[in-house]
């Protein structure tokens, strides 16, 4: 009887010990994997934020250069109009044209139409004619 008890008791104790060890190993490795995923996502997010900041800083710098170049062109054209105009009247016209472009821009805004009606998803019909879903639509009336 002792031998049968030992035969059953040893595998049961081994099974319980294996389950306990497996549980502890699984429990200790899961947070590490999750923590690595969280750290990886945080690193990717930080990299993305850094790229966004760099992009907008570069855009601001390029716009500043564009504004300065535009101002330099305006100054050059004004100086050329002052220096190269043959008479005072021509010089005044050149300067007026140059400054009117500053205020109005080279393009005018398009105005929206006065009356706008949304498109219809059906064909309009007369009051006395049947619609396309009517059972007699398309048939000639024979009286």
Secondary structure by P-SEA (a helix, b strand, c coil): caaaaaaaaaaaaaaaaaaaaaaaaaaaaaaaaaaaaaaaaaaaaaaaaaaaaaaaaaaaaaaaaaaaaaaaaaaaaaaaaacccccaaaaaaaaaaaaaaaacccbbbbbccccccccccbbbbcccccccccccccccccc
